[in-house]
Amino acid sequence: MVAITFAVMASIIMNVLDTTIVNVALPHMQGGLRANVDQVSWILTSYMLAMVVVTPMTGLLVERFGQRRLMLGSVAGFVFTSAMAGQSHSIVEMVVWRFLQGLLGASMVPVGQAILVASYPPERRGMAMATLGMGIMLGPVLGPILGGYLTDDASWRWCFYVNVPVGLTALFLLARYVPEGGQSPRPRPIDWQGFLAMAVGLGCTQAVLSLGDQDDWFSSQIIRTLTVVAAASIVLFVWRSLTVDRPIVNLRLLKNRALALGSMGIGLFGLALYGVMVILPFYLQEHMGYEAKTAGLVMAPQGVGAMISMGLAGRLLSRNVNPRAVALAGIALGTFGSYLTLFYNLHIDMGWVIWPGFIRGLGLGFISIPLFTIAFSSLTRQETAEGSGIFNLMRNLGGSVGIALVTTIISEYTQVAWNQMGGHINPYTPILSTVLHGRPITAASAQILARTLSQHAAMRGTLDAFVFVFWGFIIMLPLVLLMGNPKARRSVELVVES
């Protein structure tokens, strides 16, 4: 059991780390791959989008291939695509390998959990899940730190190469110790039409959000075409999900108010979490002058805060504390931590990054577990697995959309700020004459003015992105208030157990 636990833990930590380890390396990858901010964000977006598409299919894949073969295939594919991503020399090549990495890694967490449950006797499963949970929570803490050190001391490519030795070790242990299980003699049919409609719809939506700012939105024929295809595909996906007997995602469960509101809330949670993880690396390295390892260290307290609050939330819920009260406390902390970021400038102290991040992390931890508890409180055990598909789909989709929207806001509002502030810089502006001490504008002074203007315009664009994250927390408030009291319908213990 120790070998199985180590193998599963290594696989899952490797998968979870890849959602955060790359963040602090993005500014370095931007130069190495000759990409702009919008383009380099696809390195994160493509990975998240692939996970959105495959995660709902995990149960169907287990029925066909079994837990062991699916886990072995996922880890082997993840290791190979990690190595290929590390050797990428163009943004297109990197995005393709990251997308494949997400496709192959999407099943690792749920299948790894199932393997651990099957490997331990009932009386020791709680300990196994607690150990696994701690490993999963280490990802947001270790990711920025490890990514920063690898980027500064080796190369950003090692953020991907580091998966190779870890993955090969996990692969050897999985092949040696994990037994077969989960395969069904009569697997459920796959609704391929619904799956393709979902994949095309989500992919085109992501492309519109990510490329719209570069192509002037609906003045571009490509954006208009992608929008029509996205809308038609999503309508087809919804229709299939509501009419076929065994859809990829059972949207009929959204008639349950708690699940519907909880899924919307976890989508906003993903938006806030991954939105911040995109904003901070560029802000700290491009505008504050931090090294990658320093940026990783000051970002890590958000993960520490999340670990602490998730442990506390579990204890509070086990003592029958109302999940809505815990979630509201998390929203308050997350909102306050995000509010503090609205006062950022180009000269803030390091503590202004650490403490708001820690407070925001506390809020994120207090939000996630109660949302799960409330969302699943009125589902039967048979509905829980399908409800989990919707819940995880919305969390990953929220993160994917959040990344796209944040990068769009930064890019667009930086340009707006440049135009607004730049319009006041001319030879006849009195304040400019004061700054230059009455001397005429030379090529050198013009260059300094342009660089200063660029820094302040980017700072304003960054602040607008933080405002977006701040409102993401605010919007969670009415969703939680509209949720019913789960105690009146089902105990917390049954929800957590299921």
Buried (B, 14 or more C-beta within 10 A) or exposed (E): EEBBBBBBBBBBBBBBBBBBBBBBBBBBBBEBBEBEBBBBBBBBBBBBBBBBBBBBBBBBBBBBBBBBBBBBBBBBBBBBBBBBBBEBEEBEBBBBBBBBBBBBBBBBBBBBBBBBEBBBEEEEBEEBBEBBBEBBBBBBBBBBBBBBBBBBEEBBBBBBBBBBEBBBBBBEBBBEBBEEEBBEEEBEEBBEBBBBBBBBBBBBBBBBBBBBBBBEBEEBEEBBEBBEBBBBBBEBBBBBBEEBEEBBBBBEBBEBEBBBBBBBBBBBBBBBBBBBBBBBBBBBBBBBEBBBBBBBBBBBBBBBBBBBBBBBBBEBBEEEBBBBEBBBBBBBBBBBBBBBBEEBEBEEEEEBBBBBBBBBBBBBBBBBBBBBBBBBBBBEEEBBBBBBBBBBBBBBBBBBBBBBBBBBBBBBBBBEBBEEBBEEBEEEEEEBBEBBEEEEBEEEBEEEBEEBBBEBBBBBBBBBBBBBBBBBBBBBBEBBEBBBEBBEEBEBEEBBEB
